Amino acid sequence: MTSTKATGSRAGAIARARKYIEDGTFEADLARRVAYKTESQKLPESLPELHRYLEEEMAPAFERLGCTTRIYDNPLPGQGPVLLATRIEDERLATVLGYGHGDVIRGLEDQWTKGDGPWITARDGDRLYGRGTSDNKGQHTLNMAALEAAQSERGGRLGFNVKFIIETGEEAGSKGLAELVAAHKADFAADVLIASDGPRVKPERPTMTLGCRGAINFDLVCDLRAAGHHSGNWGGLIANPGIVLANALASIVGPRGELLVAALKAPAMSASVKAALADIEVGGGESGPQVDAWWGEPDLSPAERVYGANVFNVLAFTTGTPGRPVNAIPPNAVANCQLRFVAGTDVEGVMPALQRHLDEIGFPVKVMPPPAVNDGRFAATRTEPDHPWAVFAARSLQRSVNVKPAVVPQMGGSICNDVFTDILGIPTLWIPHSYASCLQHAPDEHMLMSSARSAIELMAGLYWDIGGDGCPPKSAGRLADVH
């Protein structure tokens, strides 16, 4: 069903949204939100601050939009709360679910070189610095303002129903969110997720991502003896676990980053995925690293490698006493490893397949799960690029800026997208407002104001279009083809 006839115009909604950036309101709102030290990696001591962010900042902001709000305690002890804002105009209209996370990575106060540290925003040209400016307070702030612009232009109506989640544990793995949504499924039910997190493929190109790669972390352990032994007296007589483990890793990944174990490789890309990636150029902006054209799966473009393939990474490698080596053959070596994988990968078979591979070659290396507190596991999800909601949104984005958006089947990183695709069963559209070199997990995190300006125009146009006459019917809201 479509909405009532608009009382304003699409251009008017976009103009209202643009004014939010130009008159300084965005920077003022974001400065206030950044000041909350919502470090979810410091639980449980940060729990009071996480509650304050939702109670003092988010709930009143959504209530000004005409939403009712509810803050749910996390079903897992010691984890952050979740806010759900709800505005139902007509049960026959489509319901759009938004998402953002109010928690941030550790502040790393002593390492910032811009402004007065992570909790006070600082403007330097096009960059707005502060912890959470990019990930994710700035992104959900823009979407909330775009909703308000579309609603105001339409005379107080949106023309669709809206629900909006703000969780406070994404940077700690979104622990408890899946259990909460499953237990209150009717509260969170919707027809589509439209949210913003992560980077655009290039700072200047509008991007829509339809899912995420999954991630599984594990350790490779070569534990040969109880203690180290003199490298002169025993060198050449006893195996060096660091060298053994290095060769084991070389049997998993080739010298150019190619996967050598068949069970780790991604399934074949669908035609719609290959078509979506055909015109995407990957770049991190002027301060980002250059893509190594020679690295990764052969015969794939850079976009296909990061958005359509699996990749094995060594995150840390430890043997002996780094920083203060001694003349001894160490007793053991450990590599902390990760597989980023696309939808369709048999993730449960990854660790057993690796162990079989190492056993067959004869390496005394064990594949071990990491500690539960840092298990690093995320599911892989994808909404197909030809889904009606994906097609509709891509057309809307292009209409706003007259530039074809990049449509990415799954982002290179990972997020709690399976909560929406698998539990709620809805298509997911992620429209990121940041870029790959925003330093979101490092000191000097920032958002580009030029991206913020284009982002709020895109979102205001999209929300306006959803409330118009071309929105997909409610029957298109159920996922028919999620992998």
C-alpha positions as semicolon CSV with decimal commas, in nm:
position;residue;x (nm);y (nm);z (nm)
1;M;0,000;0,000;0,000
2;T;0,122;0,352;-0,070
3;S;0,099;0,662;0,144
4;T;-0,129;0,959;0,120
5;K;-0,039;1,225;-0,132
6;A;0,266;1,431;-0,039
7;T;0,212;1,785;0,084
8;G;0,569;1,890;0,001
9;S;0,831;1,778;-0,246
10;R;1,132;1,552;-0,270
11;A;1,355;1,851;-0,338
12;G;1,212;2,018;-0,029
13;A;1,296;1,718;0,191
14;I;1,653;1,716;0,059
15;A;1,685;2,091;0,115
16;R;1,569;2,054;0,475
17;A;1,825;1,777;0,528
18;R;2,104;1,983;0,373
19;K;2,024;2,274;0,605
20;Y;2,085;2,043;0,904
21;I;2,448;2,018;0,790
22;E;2,493;2,375;0,676
23;D;2,356;2,551;0,986
24;G;2,582;2,362;1,227
25;T;2,311;2,154;1,392
26;F;2,475;1,828;1,286
27;E;2,806;1,921;1,442
28;A;2,633;2,035;1,762
29;D;2,428;1,714;1,792
30;L;2,729;1,497;1,718
31;A;2,954;1,683;1,964
32;R;2,699;1,616;2,238
33;R;2,677;1,247;2,147
34;V;3,051;1,194;2,109
35;A;3,098;1,327;2,463
36;Y;2,935;1,012;2,602
37;K;3,223;0,769;2,671
38;T;3,034;0,464;2,546
39;E;3,325;0,217;2,534
40;S;3,163;-0,127;2,512
41;Q;3,501;-0,297;2,535
42;K;3,523;-0,173;2,895
43;L;3,224;-0,364;3,024
44;P;3,086;-0,381;3,286
45;E;3,226;-0,049;3,412
46;S;3,093;0,136;3,106
47;L;2,734;0,012;3,151
48;P;2,612;0,332;3,324
49;E;2,740;0,541;3,032
50;L;2,573;0,313;2,777
51;H;2,242;0,352;2,960
52;R;2,288;0,730;2,977
53;Y;2,341;0,750;2,600
54;L;2,011;0,576;2,534
55;E;1,811;0,739;2,815
56;E;1,938;1,097;2,792
57;E;2,024;1,133;2,424
58;M;1,858;0,876;2,199
59;A;1,515;0,829;2,357
60;P;1,430;1,203;2,364
61;A;1,553;1,246;2,004
62;F;1,326;0,968;1,877
63;E;1,034;1,089;2,085
64;R;1,063;1,426;1,906
65;L;1,001;1,228;1,585
66;G;0,677;1,094;1,728
67;C;0,819;0,755;1,823
68;T;0,751;0,555;2,134
69;T;1,068;0,419;2,288
70;R;1,160;0,120;2,497
71;I;1,498;0,030;2,640
72;Y;1,555;-0,342;2,681
73;D;1,804;-0,488;2,923
74;N;2,044;-0,723;2,751
75;P;1,952;-1,089;2,811
76;L;2,321;-1,164;2,868
77;P;2,450;-1,041;3,205
78;G;2,695;-0,755;3,188
79;Q;2,619;-0,659;2,827
80;G;2,482;-0,330;2,698
81;P;2,114;-0,231;2,665
82;V;1,919;-0,190;2,340
83;L;1,673;0,084;2,248
84;L;1,382;0,035;2,008
85;A;1,198;0,340;1,876
86;T;0,863;0,275;1,704
87;R;0,628;0,492;1,498
88;I;0,333;0,318;1,333
89;E;0,129;0,538;1,099
90;D;-0,076;0,265;0,935
91;E;-0,041;-0,113;0,971
92;R;-0,106;-0,147;0,597
93;L;0,208;0,054;0,513
94;A;0,560;-0,088;0,487
95;T;0,766;-0,085;0,804
96;V;1,129;0,023;0,771
97;L;1,371;-0,087;1,043
98;G;1,673;0,132;1,111
99;Y;1,982;0,039;1,309
100;G;2,276;0,211;1,470
101;H;2,513;0,143;1,757
102;G;2,589;0,393;2,027
103;D;2,896;0,214;2,160
104;V;3,247;0,288;2,041
105;I;3,594;0,137;2,047
106;R;3,825;0,236;2,335
107;G;3,909;0,606;2,332
108;L;4,291;0,561;2,331
109;E;4,309;0,911;2,478
110;D;4,690;0,939;2,491
111;Q;4,734;0,864;2,120
112;W;4,518;1,135;1,957
113;T;4,692;1,408;1,761
114;K;4,381;1,607;1,660
115;G;4,181;1,840;1,882
116;D;4,151;1,768;2,254
117;G;4,115;1,391;2,239
118;P;3,844;1,143;2,149
119;W;3,552;1,287;2,347
120;I;3,555;1,642;2,209
121;T;3,485;1,691;1,839
122;A;3,732;1,898;1,640
123;R;3,694;2,033;1,287
124;D;3,992;2,049;1,050
125;G;3,886;2,138;0,697
126;D;3,664;1,861;0,564
127;R;3,734;1,634;0,860
128;L;3,536;1,619;1,183
129;Y;3,737;1,433;1,448
130;G;3,609;1,245;1,752
131;R;3,544;0,890;1,870
132;G;3,221;0,772;1,709
133;T;3,201;1,045;1,445
134;S;3,227;0,774;1,182
135;D;3,152;0,456;1,373
136;N;2,863;0,489;1,436
137;K;2,720;0,795;1,612
138;G;2,769;1,018;1,309
139;Q;2,601;0,770;1,076
140;H;2,286;0,711;1,281
141;T;2,264;1,083;1,361
142;L;2,248;1,158;0,987
143;N;1,976;0,900;0,929
144;M;1,765;1,029;1,217
145;A;1,790;1,384;1,081
146;A;1,701;1,265;0,730
147;L;1,391;1,095;0,868
148;E;1,293;1,419;1,038
149;A;1,347;1,618;0,718
150;A;1,124;1,385;0,514
151;Q;0,858;1,383;0,786
152;S;0,854;1,762;0,820
153;E;0,832;1,814;0,444
154;R;0,537;1,574;0,428
155;G;0,347;1,771;0,688
156;G;0,426;1,552;0,986
157;R;0,385;1,215;0,813
158;L;0,642;0,975;0,677
159;G;0,411;0,770;0,458
160;F;0,554;0,449;0,608
161;N;0,608;0,296;0,950
162;V;0,946;0,318;1,113
163;K;1,128;0,124;1,382
164;F;1,484;0,206;1,483
165;I;1,728;0,002;1,692
166;I;2,018;0,160;1,879
167;E;2,229;-0,109;2,041
168;T;2,530;-0,054;2,266
169;G;2,744;-0,362;2,212
170;E;2,839;-0,383;1,844
171;E;3,208;-0,318;1,909
172;A;3,204;-0,609;2,154
173;G;3,035;-0,848;1,909
174;S;2,666;-0,753;1,954
175;K;2,640;-1,009;2,232
176;G;2,279;-1,073;2,332
177;L;2,120;-0,886;2,040
178;A;2,015;-1,201;1,856
179;E;1,864;-1,351;2,171
180;L;1,679;-1,026;2,246
181;V;1,532;-0,991;1,898
182;A;1,430;-1,359;1,889
183;A;1,255;-1,323;2,225
184;H;1,067;-1,007;2,115
185;K;1,028;-1,081;1,746
186;A;0,694;-0,902;1,708
187;D;0,838;-0,584;1,857
188;F;1,121;-0,573;1,601
189;A;0,928;-0,710;1,299
190;A;0,962;-0,507;0,979
191;D;0,964;-0,536;0,602
192;V;1,316;-0,415;0,532
193;L;1,627;-0,301;0,717
194;I;1,778;0,028;0,598
195;A;2,081;0,121;0,804
196;S;2,424;0,279;0,782
197;D;2,759;0,147;0,898
198;G;3,097;0,087;0,741
199;P;3,267;0,263;0,449
200;R;3,177;0,353;0,095
201;V;3,386;0,186;-0,176
202;K;3,535;0,532;-0,245
203;P;3,471;0,849;-0,044
204;E;3,286;1,022;-0,325
205;R;3,074;0,733;-0,454
206;P;2,735;0,648;-0,298
207;T;2,735;0,286;-0,190
208;M;2,474;0,030;-0,095
209;T;2,581;-0,293;0,073
210;L;2,345;-0,589;0,090
211;G;2,507;-0,803;0,357
212;C;2,840;-0,881;0,514
213;R;3,118;-1,130;0,509
214;G;3,136;-1,356;0,809
215;A;3,439;-1,404;1,029
216;I;3,575;-1,697;1,225
217;N;3,883;-1,667;1,444
218;F;4,102;-1,957;1,555
219;D;4,456;-2,028;1,673
220;L;4,714;-2,250;1,509
221;V;4,930;-2,391;1,787
222;C;5,263;-2,572;1,756
223;D;5,348;-2,684;2,110
224;L;5,653;-2,911;2,100
225;R;5,801;-2,912;2,450
226;A;5,778;-2,769;2,799
227;A;6,072;-2,526;2,785
228;G;6,321;-2,357;2,554
229;H;6,664;-2,505;2,486
230;H;7,001;-2,350;2,396
231;S;7,009;-2,268;2,025
232;G;7,375;-2,367;1,995
233;N;7,365;-2,697;2,178
234;W;7,030;-2,804;2,035
235;G;7,003;-2,618;1,704
236;G;6,970;-2,872;1,424
237;L;6,868;-3,146;1,669
238;I;6,523;-3,036;1,778
239;A;6,249;-2,879;1,569
240;N;6,189;-2,507;1,592
241;P;5,813;-2,452;1,640
242;G;5,828;-2,105;1,486
243;I;5,968;-2,248;1,164
244;V;5,727;-2,542;1,170
245;L;5,431;-2,309;1,211
246;A;5,557;-2,073;0,940
247;N;5,568;-2,365;0,695
248;A;5,225;-2,482;0,806
249;L;5,088;-2,135;0,727
250;A;5,262;-2,141;0,389
251;S;5,074;-2,461;0,308
252;I;4,743;-2,281;0,374
253;V;4,807;-1,953;0,191
254;G;5,043;-1,911;-0,104
255;P;5,310;-1,643;-0,148
256;R;5,062;-1,414;-0,324
257;G;4,779;-1,453;-0,074
258;E;4,595;-1,726;-0,264
259;L;4,408;-1,993;-0,065
260;L;4,560;-2,341;-0,105
261;V;4,304;-2,540;0,097
262;A;3,990;-2,603;-0,108
263;A;3,756;-2,604;0,193
264;L;3,849;-2,242;0,270
265;K;3,758;-2,108;-0,072
266;A;3,439;-1,917;-0,144
267;P;3,153;-2,069;-0,342
268;A;3,111;-1,949;-0,699
269;M;2,970;-1,598;-0,732
270;S;2,617;-1,571;-0,868
271;A;2,559;-1,381;-1,190
272;S;2,390;-1,093;-1,004
273;V;2,685;-1,064;-0,764
274;K;2,941;-1,059;-1,047
275;A;2,737;-0,800;-1,234
276;A;2,710;-0,578;-0,925
277;L;3,087;-0,588;-0,869
278;A;3,182;-0,529;-1,232
279;D;3,208;-0,150;-1,209
280;I;3,333;-0,109;-0,853
281;E;3,677;0,040;-0,793
282;V;3,809;-0,002;-0,439
283;G;3,989;0,289;-0,276
284;G;4,052;0,430;0,070
285;G;4,099;0,794;-0,019
286;E;4,417;0,996;-0,025
287;S;4,537;0,868;0,313
288;G;4,450;0,502;0,256
289;P;4,691;0,226;0,152
290;Q;4,728;0,137;-0,214
291;V;4,573;-0,189;-0,329
292;D;4,836;-0,457;-0,396
293;A;4,725;-0,579;-0,737
294;W;4,940;-0,894;-0,704
295;W;4,786;-1,008;-0,374
296;G;4,482;-1,232;-0,320
297;E;4,284;-1,486;-0,514
298;P;4,405;-1,500;-0,877
299;D;4,179;-1,401;-1,167
300;L;3,958;-1,185;-0,945
301;S;3,930;-0,807;-0,950
302;P;4,008;-0,616;-0,627
303;A;3,634;-0,565;-0,571
304;E;3,568;-0,937;-0,613
305;R;3,849;-1,020;-0,369
306;V;3,714;-0,805;-0,087
307;Y;3,339;-0,829;-0,151
308;G;3,296;-1,171;-0,314
309;A;3,576;-1,400;-0,195
310;N;3,714;-1,560;0,121
311;V;4,043;-1,446;0,271
312;F;4,272;-1,600;0,533
313;N;4,470;-1,365;0,754
314;V;4,729;-1,403;1,026
315;L;4,643;-1,142;1,289
316;A;4,935;-1,218;1,522
317;F;5,225;-1,465;1,533
318;T;5,411;-1,532;1,857
319;T;5,710;-1,749;1,935
320;G;5,992;-1,704;2,181
321;T;6,009;-1,368;2,361
322;P;5,943;-1,087;2,108
323;G;6,121;-0,764;2,198
324;R;6,379;-0,942;2,414
325;P;6,491;-1,255;2,228
326;V;6,732;-1,501;2,389
327;N;6,958;-1,767;2,237
328;A;6,708;-2,046;2,278
329;I;6,484;-2,254;2,057
330;P;6,136;-2,166;2,186
331;P;5,907;-2,444;2,306
332;N;5,600;-2,333;2,113
333;A;5,451;-2,096;1,857
334;V;5,099;-1,960;1,814
335;A;4,939;-1,787;1,516
336;N;4,610;-1,605;1,574
337;C;4,424;-1,649;1,246
338;Q;4,099;-1,544;1,086
339;L;3,893;-1,643;0,785
340;R;3,665;-1,377;0,640
341;F;3,405;-1,562;0,435
342;V;3,110;-1,489;0,209
343;A;2,759;-1,629;0,229
344;G;2,740;-1,994;0,126
345;T;3,069;-2,098;0,287
346;D;3,053;-2,408;0,510
347;V;3,186;-2,226;0,815
348;E;3,134;-2,521;1,050
349;G;3,365;-2,725;0,830
350;V;3,652;-2,473;0,827
351;M;3,841;-2,576;1,142
352;P;3,801;-2,953;1,087
353;A;3,916;-2,915;0,725
354;L;4,223;-2,721;0,833
355;Q;4,310;-2,986;1,092
356;R;4,279;-3,264;0,832
357;H;4,501;-3,068;0,595
358;L;4,774;-3,020;0,856
359;D;4,752;-3,382;0,971
360;E;4,782;-3,514;0,615
361;I;5,099;-3,313;0,555
362;G;5,239;-3,416;0,892
363;F;5,268;-3,080;1,068
364;P;5,245;-3,108;1,451
365;V;5,003;-2,814;1,461
366;K;4,664;-2,801;1,628
367;V;4,369;-2,585;1,519
368;M;4,222;-2,441;1,836
369;P;3,928;-2,208;1,907
370;P;4,028;-1,877;2,064
371;P;3,912;-1,783;2,415
372;A;3,534;-1,746;2,431
373;V;3,565;-1,381;2,532
374;N;3,724;-1,309;2,195
375;D;3,572;-1,569;1,969
376;G;3,542;-1,322;1,679
377;R;3,265;-1,515;1,503
378;F;3,013;-1,346;1,277
379;A;2,776;-1,502;1,025
380;A;2,787;-1,426;0,652
381;T;2,468;-1,289;0,498
382;R;2,350;-1,146;0,170
383;T;2,039;-1,006;0,008
384;E;2,061;-1,057;-0,368
385;P;2,120;-0,742;-0,579
386;D;1,804;-0,809;-0,781
387;H;1,574;-0,811;-0,475
388;P;1,289;-0,555;-0,524
389;W;1,400;-0,346;-0,226
390;A;1,761;-0,337;-0,350
391;V;1,652;-0,229;-0,698
392;F;1,418;0,036;-0,556
393;A;1,680;0,184;-0,324
394;A;1,954;0,189;-0,588
395;R;1,726;0,386;-0,820
396;S;1,644;0,631;-0,541
397;L;2,010;0,692;-0,457
398;Q;2,095;0,753;-0,821
399;R;1,802;0,993;-0,855
400;S;1,936;1,206;-0,569
401;V;2,290;1,259;-0,699
402;N;2,272;1,149;-1,065
403;V;2,555;0,903;-0,999
404;K;2,516;0,527;-1,024
405;P;2,570;0,390;-0,674
406;A;2,808;0,105;-0,606
407;V;2,603;-0,200;-0,511
408;V;2,813;-0,431;-0,294
409;P;2,666;-0,779;-0,231
410;Q;2,842;-0,804;0,105
411;M;3,073;-0,565;0,284
412;G;3,429;-0,675;0,345
413;G;3,386;-0,655;0,722
414;S;3,133;-0,817;0,952
415;I;2,833;-0,699;1,149
416;C;2,523;-0,847;1,317
417;N;2,330;-0,864;0,987
418;D;2,214;-1,221;1,050
419;V;1,987;-1,087;1,325
420;F;1,783;-0,921;1,051
421;T;1,812;-1,171;0,766
422;D;1,789;-1,494;0,965
423;I;1,576;-1,405;1,269
424;L;1,348;-1,138;1,123
425;G;1,369;-1,275;0,767
426;I;1,392;-0,937;0,596
427;P;1,613;-0,791;0,320
428;T;1,894;-0,566;0,440
429;L;2,022;-0,248;0,277
430;W;2,328;-0,081;0,430
431;I;2,405;0,267;0,299
432;P;2,741;0,367;0,452
433;H;2,835;0,728;0,514
434;S;3,205;0,682;0,593
435;Y;3,515;0,581;0,398
436;A;3,786;0,321;0,439
437;S;4,050;0,557;0,583
438;C;3,834;0,715;0,854
439;L;4,047;0,551;1,130
440;Q;3,731;0,426;1,301
441;H;3,915;0,187;1,536
442;A;4,223;0,400;1,581
443;P;4,323;0,739;1,719
444;D;4,203;1,039;1,515
445;E;3,878;0,878;1,398
446;H;3,692;1,123;1,176
447;M;3,404;1,177;0,935
448;L;3,428;1,372;0,611
449;M;3,181;1,660;0,612
450;S;3,149;1,632;0,235
451;S;3,035;1,271;0,280
452;A;2,797;1,375;0,557
453;R;2,639;1,632;0,326
454;S;2,585;1,387;0,041
455;A;2,475;1,113;0,282
456;I;2,193;1,310;0,437
457;E;2,070;1,414;0,090
458;L;2,068;1,049;-0,019
459;M;1,882;0,935;0,291
460;A;1,624;1,215;0,280
461;G;1,553;1,131;-0,083
462;L;1,526;0,761;-0,005
463;Y;1,291;0,811;0,289
464;W;1,080;1,045;0,075
465;D;1,059;0,785;-0,201
466;I;0,959;0,509;0,042
467;G;0,667;0,723;0,152
468;G;0,567;0,785;-0,208
469;D;0,405;0,574;-0,476
470;G;0,691;0,349;-0,590
471;C;0,770;0,161;-0,270
472;P;0,783;-0,221;-0,302
473;P;0,469;-0,387;-0,162
474;K;0,474;-0,542;0,184
475;S;0,492;-0,887;0,021
476;A;0,840;-0,794;-0,107
477;G;0,963;-0,751;0,246
478;R;1,015;-1,119;0,315
479;L;1,345;-1,266;0,207
480;A;1,295;-1,526;-0,060
481;D;1,661;-1,569;-0,148
482;V;1,905;-1,525;0,137
483;H;2,213;-1,746;0,133
